[in-house]
């Protein structure tokens, strides 16, 4: 969360490794307050890596996947975590990719516990997931 706040008003981005460590990478977008972009040389070591997730922040919008986010997620072949900082209590939503497109697998309101609509990654992988809802939970 601190990396997302430190990057304000720009979007922060990077990866989360299997032990939960956050790896911040530079946002090289020409419009960093609206979108994120990373160098392929920074991204390629994580491409399709088991247990890793791509993360980025949305400073002024909800924790939903934009079309650009979906394209990045599909290209990199990793789950994506979106951190929305638009409210006092940030919302974190986690997505994975399926044949139907992006699927939300969990959501949290920080610092609270998982939101009522949350689902675990295990449930998503077992096929009990649900499609992404257009509205933020909570």
TIRO-2110 file (N, C-alpha, C; in Angstrom, 1 decimal):
// TIRO-2110
0.8, -1.2, 0.0, N, 1, A
0.0, 0.0, 0.0, CA, 1, A
0.9, 1.3, 0.0, C, 1, A
2.0, 1.2, 0.7, N, 2, A
2.8, 2.4, 0.8, CA, 2, A
3.4, 2.7, -0.5, C, 2, A
3.8, 1.7, -1.4, N, 3, A
4.3, 2.0, -2.7, CA, 3, A
3.3, 2.7, -3.6, C, 3, A
2.0, 2.3, -3.5, N, 4, A
1.0, 2.9, -4.2, CA, 4, A
0.8, 4.3, -3.8, C, 4, A
0.8, 4.6, -2.5, N, 5, A
0.6, 6.0, -2.0, CA, 5, A
1.8, 6.8, -2.4, C, 5, A
3.0, 6.3, -2.3, N, 6, A
4.2, 7.0, -2.6, CA, 6, A
4.2, 7.5, -4.1, C, 6, A
3.6, 6.8, -5.0, N, 7, A
3.6, 7.1, -6.4, CA, 7, A
2.6, 8.2, -6.8, C, 7, A
1.7, 8.5, -5.9, N, 8, A
0.6, 9.5, -6.2, CA, 8, A
1.2, 10.7, -6.7, C, 8, A
0.6, 11.4, -7.7, N, 9, A
-0.7, 11.1, -8.3, CA, 9, A
-0.6, 10.0, -9.5, C, 9, A
0.6, 9.4, -9.7, N, 10, A
0.8, 8.4, -10.7, CA, 10, A
0.3, 7.0, -10.3, C, 10, A
0.1, 6.2, -11.2, N, 11, A
-0.1, 4.8, -10.9, CA, 11, A
1.2, 4.1, -10.6, C, 11, A
1.2, 3.2, -9.6, N, 12, A
2.4, 2.4, -9.3, CA, 12, A
2.2, 1.0, -9.9, C, 12, A
3.3, 0.3, -10.1, N, 13, A
3.2, -1.0, -10.7, CA, 13, A
4.3, -1.9, -10.4, C, 13, A
4.1, -3.2, -10.6, N, 14, A
5.2, -4.1, -10.4, CA, 14, A
4.6, -5.5, -10.2, C, 14, A
5.3, -6.4, -9.4, N, 15, A
4.9, -7.8, -9.3, CA, 15, A
4.9, -8.1, -7.8, C, 15, A
4.2, -9.2, -7.5, N, 16, A
4.2, -9.7, -6.1, CA, 16, A
4.7, -11.2, -6.3, C, 16, A
5.7, -11.5, -5.5, N, 17, A
6.3, -12.9, -5.6, CA, 17, A
5.5, -13.9, -4.8, C, 17, A
5.8, -15.2, -4.9, N, 18, A
5.0, -16.2, -4.2, CA, 18, A
5.0, -16.1, -2.7, C, 18, A
6.0, -15.4, -2.1, N, 19, A
6.0, -15.2, -0.6, CA, 19, A
5.4, -13.9, -0.2, C, 19, A
4.8, -13.2, -1.2, N, 20, A
4.1, -11.9, -0.9, CA, 20, A
4.9, -10.7, -0.9, C, 20, A
6.2, -10.8, -1.3, N, 21, A
7.1, -9.6, -1.4, CA, 21, A
6.6, -8.8, -2.6, C, 21, A
6.6, -7.5, -2.5, N, 22, A
6.2, -6.6, -3.5, CA, 22, A
7.5, -6.1, -4.3, C, 22, A
7.5, -6.2, -5.6, N, 23, A
8.6, -5.8, -6.4, CA, 23, A
8.1, -4.6, -7.2, C, 23, A
8.5, -3.4, -6.9, N, 24, A
8.0, -2.2, -7.6, CA, 24, A
8.9, -2.0, -8.8, C, 24, A
8.3, -1.7, -9.9, N, 25, A
9.0, -1.4, -11.2, CA, 25, A
8.6, 0.0, -11.6, C, 25, A
9.4, 0.7, -12.4, N, 26, A
9.1, 2.0, -12.9, CA, 26, A
7.9, 2.1, -13.8, C, 26, A
7.1, 3.0, -13.6, N, 27, A
6.0, 3.3, -14.6, CA, 27, A
6.5, 4.2, -15.6, C, 27, A
6.7, 3.7, -16.8, N, 28, A
7.3, 4.5, -17.9, CA, 28, A
6.2, 5.1, -18.9, C, 28, A
5.0, 5.1, -18.5, N, 29, A
3.9, 5.6, -19.3, CA, 29, A
4.1, 7.1, -19.6, C, 29, A
3.6, 7.5, -20.8, N, 30, A
3.6, 8.9, -21.1, CA, 30, A
2.5, 9.6, -20.3, C, 30, A
1.5, 8.8, -19.8, N, 31, A
0.4, 9.3, -19.0, CA, 31, A
0.3, 8.6, -17.7, C, 31, A
1.3, 8.7, -16.8, N, 32, A
1.4, 7.9, -15.6, CA, 32, A
0.2, 8.1, -14.6, C, 32, A
-0.5, 9.2, -14.7, N, 33, A
-1.6, 9.4, -13.8, CA, 33, A
-2.9, 8.7, -14.3, C, 33, A
-2.8, 8.2, -15.6, N, 34, A
-4.0, 7.5, -16.1, CA, 34, A
-3.8, 6.0, -16.4, C, 34, A
-2.5, 5.6, -16.6, N, 35, A
-2.2, 4.2, -17.0, CA, 35, A
-0.8, 3.9, -16.5, C, 35, A
-0.5, 2.6, -16.6, N, 36, A
0.9, 2.2, -16.3, CA, 36, A
1.5, 1.4, -17.5, C, 36, A
2.8, 1.5, -17.6, N, 37, A
3.5, 0.8, -18.6, CA, 37, A
4.9, 0.4, -18.0, C, 37, A
5.3, -0.8, -18.3, N, 38, A
6.6, -1.2, -17.8, CA, 38, A
7.5, -1.7, -19.0, C, 38, A
8.8, -1.5, -18.8, N, 39, A
9.7, -2.0, -19.9, CA, 39, A
9.7, -3.5, -20.0, C, 39, A
9.7, -4.0, -21.2, N, 40, A
9.6, -5.5, -21.4, CA, 40, A
10.8, -6.2, -20.7, C, 40, A
11.9, -5.5, -20.7, N, 41, A
13.1, -6.1, -20.1, CA, 41, A
12.9, -6.3, -18.6, C, 41, A
12.1, -5.4, -18.0, N, 42, A
11.8, -5.6, -16.6, CA, 42, A
10.7, -6.6, -16.3, C, 42, A
9.8, -6.8, -17.3, N, 43, A
8.7, -7.7, -17.2, CA, 43, A
9.0, -9.1, -17.6, C, 43, A
9.8, -9.3, -18.6, N, 44, A
10.0, -10.6, -19.2, CA, 44, A
10.5, -11.7, -18.2, C, 44, A
11.3, -11.4, -17.2, N, 45, A
11.6, -12.5, -16.2, CA, 45, A
10.4, -13.1, -15.5, C, 45, A
9.3, -12.3, -15.4, N, 46, A
8.1, -12.7, -14.6, CA, 46, A
7.1, -13.4, -15.5, C, 46, A
7.2, -13.3, -16.9, N, 47, A
6.2, -13.7, -17.8, CA, 47, A
5.8, -15.2, -17.5, C, 47, A
4.6, -15.4, -17.1, N, 48, A
4.1, -16.7, -16.9, CA, 48, A
4.6, -17.4, -15.7, C, 48, A
5.4, -16.7, -14.8, N, 49, A
6.0, -17.3, -13.6, CA, 49, A
5.0, -17.8, -12.6, C, 49, A
5.1, -19.0, -12.2, N, 50, A
4.2, -19.6, -11.3, CA, 50, A
4.2, -18.9, -9.9, C, 50, A
3.1, -18.5, -9.4, N, 51, A
3.0, -17.9, -8.1, CA, 51, A
3.1, -16.4, -8.0, C, 51, A
3.5, -15.8, -9.2, N, 52, A
3.6, -14.4, -9.2, CA, 52, A
2.3, -13.7, -9.7, C, 52, A
2.2, -12.4, -9.3, N, 53, A
1.0, -11.6, -9.8, CA, 53, A
1.5, -10.3, -10.2, C, 53, A
0.9, -9.7, -11.2, N, 54, A
1.1, -8.3, -11.6, CA, 54, A
0.3, -7.4, -10.7, C, 54, A
0.8, -6.3, -10.3, N, 55, A
-0.1, -5.4, -9.5, CA, 55, A
0.1, -3.9, -10.0, C, 55, A
-0.9, -3.1, -9.8, N, 56, A
-0.8, -1.7, -10.1, CA, 56, A
-1.9, -1.0, -9.3, C, 56, A
-1.7, 0.3, -9.2, N, 57, A
-2.7, 1.1, -8.5, CA, 57, A
-3.5, 2.0, -9.4, C, 57, A
-4.7, 2.3, -9.0, N, 58, A
-5.6, 3.3, -9.6, CA, 58, A
-5.8, 4.4, -8.6, C, 58, A
-5.1, 5.5, -8.8, N, 59, A
-5.1, 6.6, -7.8, CA, 59, A
-6.5, 7.3, -7.7, C, 59, A
-7.3, 7.4, -8.8, N, 60, A
-8.5, 8.1, -8.8, CA, 60, A
-9.7, 7.3, -9.3, C, 60, A
-9.5, 6.1, -9.6, N, 61, A
-10.6, 5.3, -10.1, CA, 61, A
-10.8, 4.0, -9.3, C, 61, A
-11.9, 3.3, -9.5, N, 62, A
-12.2, 2.1, -8.8, CA, 62, A
-11.2, 0.9, -9.2, C, 62, A
-11.2, -0.1, -8.4, N, 63, A
-10.3, -1.3, -8.6, CA, 63, A
-10.9, -2.2, -9.6, C, 63, A
-11.1, -1.8, -10.8, N, 64, A
-11.7, -2.6, -11.9, CA, 64, A
-10.6, -2.6, -13.0, C, 64, A
-10.7, -3.7, -13.9, N, 65, A
-9.8, -3.8, -15.0, CA, 65, A
-10.2, -3.0, -16.2, C, 65, A
-9.3, -2.1, -16.6, N, 66, A
-9.6, -1.4, -17.9, CA, 66, A
-9.2, -2.3, -19.0, C, 66, A
-9.5, -1.9, -20.2, N, 67, A
-9.1, -2.8, -21.4, CA, 67, A
-7.6, -2.9, -21.5, C, 67, A
-6.9, -1.8, -21.2, N, 68, A
-5.4, -1.9, -21.1, CA, 68, A
-4.9, -2.9, -20.1, C, 68, A
-5.6, -2.9, -18.9, N, 69, A
-5.2, -3.8, -17.9, CA, 69, A
-5.4, -5.2, -18.3, C, 69, A
-6.6, -5.5, -19.0, N, 70, A
-6.9, -6.8, -19.4, CA, 70, A
-5.9, -7.3, -20.5, C, 70, A
-5.5, -6.4, -21.4, N, 71, A
-4.5, -6.7, -22.4, CA, 71, A
-3.1, -7.0, -21.8, C, 71, A
-2.7, -6.3, -20.8, N, 72, A
-1.5, -6.5, -20.1, CA, 72, A
-1.5, -7.8, -19.4, C, 72, A
-2.6, -8.1, -18.7, N, 73, A
-2.8, -9.4, -17.9, CA, 73, A
-2.7, -10.6, -18.9, C, 73, A
-3.3, -10.5, -20.0, N, 74, A
-3.3, -11.6, -21.0, CA, 74, A
-2.0, -11.7, -21.6, C, 74, A
-1.3, -10.6, -21.9, N, 75, A
0.1, -10.7, -22.5, CA, 75, A
1.1, -11.3, -21.6, C, 75, A
1.1, -10.9, -20.3, N, 76, A
2.0, -11.3, -19.3, CA, 76, A
1.7, -12.7, -18.8, C, 76, A
0.4, -13.1, -18.9, N, 77, A
-0.1, -14.4, -18.4, CA, 77, A
0.1, -14.6, -16.9, C, 77, A
-0.3, -13.6, -16.2, N, 78, A
-0.2, -13.6, -14.7, CA, 78, A
-1.5, -13.1, -14.2, C, 78, A
-1.9, -13.5, -13.0, N, 79, A
-3.0, -12.8, -12.3, CA, 79, A
-2.7, -11.3, -12.1, C, 79, A
-3.7, -10.5, -11.9, N, 80, A
-3.5, -9.1, -11.7, CA, 80, A
-4.2, -8.6, -10.4, C, 80, A
-3.5, -7.8, -9.7, N, 81, A
-4.0, -7.2, -8.5, CA, 81, A
-4.1, -5.7, -8.7, C, 81, A
-5.3, -5.1, -8.5, N, 82, A
-5.6, -3.7, -8.7, CA, 82, A
-5.9, -3.0, -7.3, C, 82, A
-5.1, -2.0, -7.0, N, 83, A
-5.3, -1.2, -5.7, CA, 83, A
-5.9, 0.1, -6.1, C, 83, A
-7.2, 0.3, -5.6, N, 84, A
-7.9, 1.6, -5.8, CA, 84, A
-7.6, 2.5, -4.5, C, 84, A
-7.1, 3.7, -4.8, N, 85, A
-6.9, 4.7, -3.7, CA, 85, A
-7.9, 5.8, -3.7, C, 85, A
-9.0, 5.6, -4.4, N, 86, A
-10.0, 6.7, -4.6, CA, 86, A
-10.8, 6.9, -3.3, C, 86, A
-10.9, 6.0, -2.4, N, 87, A
-11.6, 6.2, -1.1, CA, 87, A
-10.6, 6.2, 0.0, C, 87, A
-11.1, 6.6, 1.2, N, 88, A
-10.3, 6.6, 2.4, CA, 88, A
-9.7, 5.3, 2.7, C, 88, A
-10.5, 4.2, 2.6, N, 89, A
-10.1, 2.9, 2.8, CA, 89, A
-9.8, 2.2, 1.4, C, 89, A
-8.6, 2.0, 1.0, N, 90, A
-8.3, 1.4, -0.3, CA, 90, A
-9.0, 0.1, -0.5, C, 90, A
-9.3, -0.2, -1.7, N, 91, A
-9.9, -1.5, -2.1, CA, 91, A
-8.9, -2.2, -3.0, C, 91, A
-8.6, -3.5, -2.7, N, 92, A
-7.8, -4.3, -3.5, CA, 92, A
-8.6, -5.4, -4.1, C, 92, A
-8.5, -5.6, -5.4, N, 93, A
-9.2, -6.7, -6.1, CA, 93, A
-8.2, -7.5, -6.9, C, 93, A
-8.4, -8.8, -6.9, N, 94, A
-7.5, -9.8, -7.5, CA, 94, A
-8.2, -10.5, -8.7, C, 94, A
-7.6, -10.6, -9.8, N, 95, A
-8.2, -11.2, -11.0, CA, 95, A
-7.2, -12.2, -11.6, C, 95, A
-7.9, -13.2, -12.2, N, 96, A
-7.1, -14.2, -12.9, CA, 96, A
-7.7, -14.3, -14.3, C, 96, A
-7.1, -15.0, -15.2, N, 97, A
-7.6, -15.1, -16.6, CA, 97, A
-8.2, -16.5, -16.9, C, 97, A
-9.3, -16.5, -17.6, N, 98, A
-9.9, -17.8, -18.0, CA, 98, A
-10.2, -17.7, -19.4, C, 98, A
-10.8, -18.8, -20.0, N, 99, A
-11.2, -18.8, -21.4, CA, 99, A
-12.3, -17.8, -21.6, C, 99, A
-13.0, -17.4, -20.6, N, 100, A
-14.1, -16.4, -20.7, CA, 100, A
-13.5, -15.0, -20.5, C, 100, A
-12.2, -14.8, -20.2, N, 101, A
-11.7, -13.5, -19.9, CA, 101, A
-11.3, -13.4, -18.4, C, 101, A
-11.3, -12.1, -17.9, N, 102, A
-10.9, -12.0, -16.5, CA, 102, A
-11.9, -12.4, -15.5, C, 102, A
-11.5, -13.0, -14.5, N, 103, A
-12.4, -13.5, -13.4, CA, 103, A
-11.8, -12.9, -12.1, C, 103, A
-12.7, -12.3, -11.3, N, 104, A
-12.3, -11.8, -10.0, CA, 104, A
-12.3, -12.9, -9.0, C, 104, A
-11.2, -13.1, -8.3, N, 105, A
-11.0, -14.2, -7.3, CA, 105, A
-11.0, -13.7, -5.9, C, 105, A
-10.7, -12.4, -5.6, N, 106, A
-10.8, -12.0, -4.3, CA, 106, A
-10.8, -10.4, -4.2, C, 106, A
-11.3, -9.9, -3.1, N, 107, A
-11.4, -8.4, -3.0, CA, 107, A
-11.3, -8.1, -1.5, C, 107, A
-10.6, -7.0, -1.2, N, 108, A
-10.4, -6.6, 0.2, CA, 108, A
-10.5, -5.1, 0.3, C, 108, A
-11.0, -4.7, 1.4, N, 109, A
-11.0, -3.3, 1.8, CA, 109, A
-10.0, -3.1, 2.9, C, 109, A
-9.0, -2.4, 2.6, N, 110, A
-7.9, -2.2, 3.6, CA, 110, A
-8.3, -1.2, 4.7, C, 110, A
-8.0, -1.4, 5.9, N, 111, A
-7.3, -2.5, 6.5, CA, 111, A
-8.2, -3.6, 7.0, C, 111, A
-9.5, -3.6, 6.6, N, 112, A
-10.4, -4.6, 7.0, CA, 112, A
-10.1, -6.0, 6.5, C, 112, A
-10.9, -7.0, 6.9, N, 113, A
-10.8, -8.3, 6.4, CA, 113, A
-11.4, -8.5, 5.0, C, 113, A
-11.4, -9.6, 4.4, N, 114, A
-11.9, -9.8, 3.1, CA, 114, A
-13.4, -9.4, 3.0, C, 114, A
-13.8, -8.7, 1.9, N, 115, A
-15.2, -8.3, 1.7, CA, 115, A
-16.1, -9.5, 1.6, C, 115, A
-17.3, -9.3, 1.8, N, 116, A
-18.3, -10.4, 1.8, CA, 116, A
-18.3, -11.1, 0.4, C, 116, A
-18.1, -10.4, -0.7, N, 117, A
-18.1, -11.0, -2.0, CA, 117, A
-16.8, -11.7, -2.4, C, 117, A
-15.9, -11.8, -1.5, N, 118, A
-14.5, -12.4, -1.8, CA, 118, A
-14.6, -13.9, -2.1, C, 118, A
-13.7, -14.3, -2.9, N, 119, A
-13.5, -15.7, -3.2, CA, 119, A
-12.0, -15.9, -3.2, C, 119, A
-11.6, -17.1, -2.8, N, 120, A
-10.2, -17.4, -2.8, CA, 120, A
-9.7, -17.8, -4.2, C, 120, A
-8.4, -17.8, -4.3, N, 121, A
-7.8, -18.2, -5.6, CA, 121, A
-8.0, -19.7, -5.8, C, 121, A
-8.0, -20.5, -4.7, N, 122, A
-8.3, -21.9, -4.8, CA, 122, A
-9.7, -22.1, -5.4, C, 122, A
-10.7, -21.4, -4.9, N, 123, A
-12.1, -21.5, -5.4, CA, 123, A
-12.1, -21.2, -6.9, C, 123, A
-11.3, -20.2, -7.3, N, 124, A
-11.3, -19.8, -8.7, CA, 124, A
-10.7, -20.9, -9.6, C, 124, A
-9.6, -21.5, -9.1, N, 125, A
-9.0, -22.5, -9.8, CA, 125, A
-9.8, -23.8, -9.9, C, 125, A
-10.7, -24.0, -8.9, N, 126, A
-11.6, -25.1, -8.9, CA, 126, A
-12.9, -24.9, -9.7, C, 126, A
-13.0, -23.7, -10.3, N, 127, A
-14.2, -23.5, -11.1, CA, 127, A
-15.4, -22.9, -10.4, C, 127, A
-15.2, -22.5, -9.1, N, 128, A
-16.3, -21.9, -8.4, CA, 128, A
-16.2, -20.4, -8.4, C, 128, A
-15.5, -19.8, -9.3, N, 129, A
-15.3, -18.4, -9.4, CA, 129, A
-16.5, -17.7, -9.9, C, 129, A
-16.5, -16.4, -10.0, N, 130, A
-17.5, -15.6, -10.6, CA, 130, A
-16.9, -14.6, -11.5, C, 130, A
-17.7, -14.2, -12.5, N, 131, A
-17.2, -13.2, -13.5, CA, 131, A
-17.1, -11.8, -12.8, C, 131, A
-16.3, -11.0, -13.3, N, 132, A
-16.0, -9.7, -12.8, CA, 132, A
-17.3, -8.9, -12.8, C, 132, A
-17.6, -8.3, -11.6, N, 133, A
-18.8, -7.4, -11.5, CA, 133, A
-18.3, -6.0, -11.8, C, 133, A
-19.1, -5.2, -12.5, N, 134, A
-18.8, -3.9, -12.9, CA, 134, A
-18.7, -2.9, -11.7, C, 134, A
-19.3, -3.2, -10.6, N, 135, A
-19.3, -2.3, -9.5, CA, 135, A
-18.3, -2.8, -8.5, C, 135, A
-17.7, -1.8, -7.8, N, 136, A
-16.8, -2.2, -6.7, CA, 136, A
-17.6, -2.9, -5.6, C, 136, A
-17.1, -3.9, -5.0, N, 137, A
-17.8, -4.5, -3.8, CA, 137, A
-17.7, -3.6, -2.7, C, 137, A
-18.6, -3.8, -1.8, N, 138, A
-18.6, -3.0, -0.5, CA, 138, A
-19.5, -1.9, -0.7, C, 138, A
END
